[in-house]
Amino acid sequence: MRKAAARRSKILEILDETNKVNVTELSEHFSVSEVTIRNDLDKLEKNKLLVRAHGGAFKTNNLALAVSEKKSINRDLKRLIGKTAVGLIQENDSIILDSGTTTFEIASNLGKFKEITVISNALDIVNNLAQFDNLKVYMPGGYLKEFSMSLVGPMAERNLKQLFCNKLFLGVDSIRSNVGFFTHHMEEAYLNQIMIEIAEEVIVVADSTKFKKTGLAFIQNFEHIDKVITDDGIDENDLKMLQKNNVEVLIAGKGE
């Protein structure tokens, strides 16, 4: 079962990069039968993670993956970005960790601090933070959006408006050139806008594939973002676009 899960996660990564996959090519790549690959693709389609076609499968551009599926995609890049983000945090900081798989990696690296305050609307992140005794952790409340394991809605919005933080680490689903940042869910987009309003510094954490994706719900334009932490796979045009919009770009792992 673990081999099948790992193979399917890798298929999603390949699909994310190429937009389509071929059964014969995948069979050769993984050294398994074409029947096995077809079963993998059928399983992924049943979970609405791709669209099957004759001889292979296609990516859906507006694909919104569940948080459990997202964690297996580009995991090494997300870990690297998470460690770079932690380097920006100082003792006694108050920070917001938005829901997301990259912000989850930030949470995993907070054990070295003696005292910081963490605000998060993500159940998986708060559960991860429970392993550390030195953190003050706050949740804004709200109703559970199971797809992203996050709390949203009027209660979360009202409670966040009463707070202030030094740094917001924001995960996004899409970055559109000269437009701004997007997510797949309207409720989360509005909550993200409030997070941006109450943060002294706004830092987007996103691997370079997010520049090639689309999202339904607009979060904010570049004017309200201070930094973007990404990986060295970022396209030169996207890098120049961010710099033109006065956004500082940090490449995870560079110089470490």
N, C-alpha and C positions, 0 to 999 in steps of 0.2 A: 504493500500500500504506500509506503514511504517513497519507493522508487517511482511509482505512478504519479504521486503528488508532485515530486520534484520535477519529473518530466513535463507534466502539464504546466507547471509554473514557468519552466524554461520555454515551452511553446508560446505562452503568453508574452514572454519577453521578446522572442523572435517576431511575433506578430506585431508587437508594439513598435518594433524598429522597421519592419518591412511592409506592414499593412495587409499582407496575405501570406499564407503558407501552403505548401504542397505536400500531399500525403507521401509520395515516393521520396521526396527530398528529406522529409522528417524521419521516415523509416531508416534511411541511410545514415542520417545524422546521429540518431539515437541507437542504431544497431538493433532495432526491434522490427517486428513484422508490420506490414501495412494494416493488417486487421487491428493490431494494438493501437496504432496511431488513429485509425478511424474511431475506435472506441474512446480514445482520449478526446478527440474533437467533438464527438457526440455528447460526451459528459460535459465539456466546457460550454457547448451550445445550450444544453439543458439548463445550465447555470447562468445563461445569458451573457457569456463572456466573449463570444464570437458568433459569426454567422457562417454556417456550413454552406459549401458550394461544391459542385462536381470536381472531385480530385483534390479538394483542400478546404480552406476556410478564409474568410475575410474579417478584417477588423471593422468594428463600427466606430465611427469618429467620436460620437458622443458617449462612449462607453463609460459607465459609472461603476467601478468595481467596489465590492464590499471590502471593508477594512481588512478582513482576514485574507482576502486574495491580494490586496495591494501590498501587504507586508512582504510577500515573496518576490515582488518585482523590483529589480534594481536595488536589492538589499544592501550590497556592499557600498554602492554610491551613497545611499541614505545614511549608512553608518558613518561614512567619512564626512558627510555634510553635518551630521549630528555632532560629531566631535569638534568640528570647526566652530559650530555655533556655540558650544559650551565655552570655548575660549573667549567669547565676548562677554560672558557673565562674570560679575564681580561679587565678592562677599556682600551680604546684606541687600542685594538686589531684590526687587519684586518683579517677577516675570509672568507673562501669560504664555502657555503652551496651547495653541489651537489644536483641535482634533486633526489627526493625520499620522501617517506611518513614518514620515521624516521627523516630525516633532516627537514621536514616540522614542526615536533613537536619541534625541536630546535628553529626554527624561531618564534614559538608561545610564547617563553619564554624569548625574548630579550628585553622586555619593561623596565626592571629594570636598564639597562645601560645608562649612561649619554652620552657616545660617543664611538661608534664602527663603523667600516666599514665592510659592508657585500657585497660580490660578489656572485652572483648566476645566473645560466643559466635556472632556473626553474620559469615559469610564476606564478604558484600557490604560490610558496614561496615568490616571490617579491610582489605579491598582498597581501599576509598575512603580510608582513613587512610594508606595507603602513599605517597600523594602528599606527605605532610608529613614533613620530616626532624626535627622538634623534638618528636616524641611517642614515649613508651615504650608499646608496644602489647603486651598479653598476651591469649592465648586459653586458655581452660580445657581445651580438648580435648573429646573425646566423639565420638559418631557423627553423621553428617550427616543432618539432616532436610531433604530437598531442597525440600519445599513452602515452607518458610520460610527456607531457606538458613542454618540455624542448627545449632550443635553442642549436643547434649543427651545425656542418659544418665548412668550411674554415674560415669564418669570426669570429666565436666564438674561433676557435683554434688560429688564428693570434692575436686576441685581448688579449686573456688570457696570451699569451707568453710575453706580455709587462708588466705584473703585478707581484706582489709578495705579499704573505700573511703570517701571523703568524701561522694560523691554518687552515687546511682543514678538514671538516667533510664530510666523504665519505660514501654514502649509496651503498650497493652492493646487488646483487640478489643471490649470492652463494659464499660460502667459502669452497674450496676443500683442504683437509688435505695434507700438505706438497707440495702443488702446488701453491695456491694463491687465488686471488679474481676475481670474474666474474660478468658480467652483461649479459643481453639478447641481447643488441644492439651494433653493431660494432662502430657506430659513437660515442656513449656515452663512450665506452671503451677507445677510443683514446683521447677524451676530458678529461676523468678522468686521463689518463697518464700525460697529460700536467698540470693538476691541481696538481698532486703529485710533479712534477718537480719544480713548483713555490712556494710550501708551505714549511715553516720552520718545521712544525710538521704535520704529517698525522694521523688522527684519524678516524677509521672505526666505524660506528654505525650500528649494525645489531643484530636483535633478534636471539635467539639460533636455530630457525628453518632453518636459512640460511646455517647451516652446513650440512643440509640434502638435500639441493636442488642443482640443476645443472644450469649452465649458458653457453651460447654459446661463449661469447666474453671475452677473458682474459684481465684483467686490469693490475695487477701487482703481483709480488711475495711478500713474507712476509718481505723480507729484506728492503723494502721501506716503511713499515708501522710501526708507533711508538706505537700506542695504538689501542685496540679494546674494544668498550663498548658494552656489551651484557647483557643478563638476567641470572638468576640463574638456568635456564633450560639447560645450556650448559653441554654437556657430559664431563666427567672427561678426556677422551682421547683427546677431542678437546682442552680442557683447557691446558693440558700438551703439546700438539703439538704447540700451540701458544707460550707458555713460552719457549719451546725448540728453537723456531725460534726468540727468543729475542723480542717478542711482549708483551707489558704490557697489562694485561687484567683487565678491570674495570667492576665489576658486578653492574648493575643499582639497586639502592635502598639499597644496602648492607651498613649497618652502618648509614643509614639516620634515 
